[in-house]
Amino acid sequence: MSKVIILEFPGVTAEQYQAVNKLLGVDYATGEGDWPEPLESHTAALGDAGLVVVEVWESQEAQAGFMARLGPALAEVGLPQPTRMEWLSLLGRHNA
């Protein structure tokens, strides 16, 4: 069963998000690039609290493997640790 992760990063800007994606070699606008295969979907949004990322992965272990690539990119851009990191079990999904 697929797993959902919710990450909240306080005070993070759109520019910082774009910088992390550039380091990872992915283009969130076009979907092009070196996205990890076990990643089923990625959504990022800005709110009053900062950046919120919601992803669907094949498994929690698959996302943990990606952290070897993501962690250094987050550190290089200077993103803070997320104030929320919550795993959920996916019950349903619809993409229009």
KELUM-385125 format. One record per residue (C-alpha): residue number from 0; z negated, y negated, x negated. Coordinates in steps of 0.001 Angstrom, whole numbers, m for minus. Layout:
! KELUM-385125
- resi|pz|py|px
- NUM|Z|Y|X
...
! end
This chain:
! KELUM-385125
- resi|pz|py|px
- 0|0|0|0
- 1|913|m3455|m1299
- 2|m1832|m5875|m2285
- 3|m2071|m9617|m1688
- 4|m3734|m11991|m4133
- 5|m4796|m15537|m3293
- 6|m5436|m17915|m6187
- 7|m6704|m21486|m5863
- 8|m6487|m23907|m8792
- 9|m8287|m27222|m8202
- 10|m6566|m30378|m9359
- 11|m3383|m28653|m10525
- 12|m196|m30659|m10037
- 13|3368|m29723|m9155
- 14|4376|m30662|m12693
- 15|1876|m28195|m14182
- 16|3107|m25457|m11842
- 17|6693|m26174|m12890
- 18|5690|m26099|m16572
- 19|4093|m22645|m16204
- 20|7207|m21328|m14472
- 21|9410|m22738|m17232
- 22|7311|m20917|m19865
- 23|7603|m17700|m17825
- 24|11375|m18104|m17525
- 25|11436|m18161|m13720
- 26|12939|m20676|m11324
- 27|10907|m20883|m8127
- 28|13576|m23044|m6447
- 29|16461|m20588|m6884
- 30|14577|m17318|m7358
- 31|16448|m16758|m10628
- 32|14805|m15615|m13828
- 33|12524|m13023|m15314
- 34|10309|m12274|m12281
- 35|8207|m9103|m12742
- 36|9606|m6175|m10727
- 37|6283|m5155|m9134
- 38|6014|m8663|m7613
- 39|7188|m8456|m4002
- 40|6746|m12130|m3083
- 41|5394|m15381|m4512
- 42|4450|m18508|m2585
- 43|2887|m21631|m4043
- 44|1714|m24723|m2178
- 45|m130|m27940|m2936
- 46|m3032|m29133|m823
- 47|m6004|m31454|m1062
- 48|m7802|m28945|m3281
- 49|m4859|m28415|m5649
- 50|m2509|m25476|m6089
- 51|m2730|m22363|m3918
- 52|m704|m19274|m4889
- 53|m256|m16269|m2598
- 54|1500|m13228|m4018
- 55|2271|m9712|m2831
- 56|2270|m7017|m5513
- 57|2995|m3289|m5487
- 58|m581|m2832|m6704
- 59|m3493|m4669|m8246
- 60|m2784|m2847|m11517
- 61|791|m4180|m11555
- 62|m490|m7758|m11356
- 63|m3035|m7042|m14097
- 64|m172|m5964|m16358
- 65|1613|m9269|m15705
- 66|m1481|m11214|m16796
- 67|m553|m10494|m20438
- 68|2392|m12828|m19849
- 69|858|m15225|m17324
- 70|m2492|m15862|m19034
- 71|m1027|m17459|m22177
- 72|1342|m19623|m20082
- 73|m1554|m20902|m17952
- 74|m3565|m21673|m21096
- 75|m659|m23427|m22824
- 76|m196|m25765|m19840
- 77|m3968|m26293|m19606
- 78|m4573|m24946|m16113
- 79|m8215|m24399|m15180
- 80|m9520|m20996|m14126
- 81|m8913|m20418|m10417
- 82|m11883|m21213|m8207
- 83|m10744|m18478|m5836
- 84|m9168|m15149|m6724
- 85|m9232|m12779|m3771
- 86|m7471|m9458|m3240
- 87|m6455|m8340|257
- 88|m4669|m5278|1629
- 89|m1302|m6151|3170
- 90|m1081|m5195|6840
- 91|2241|m6742|7754
- 92|4931|m9128|6551
- 93|7934|m10860|8018
- 94|10427|m12966|6089
- 95|12653|m15073|8309
! end
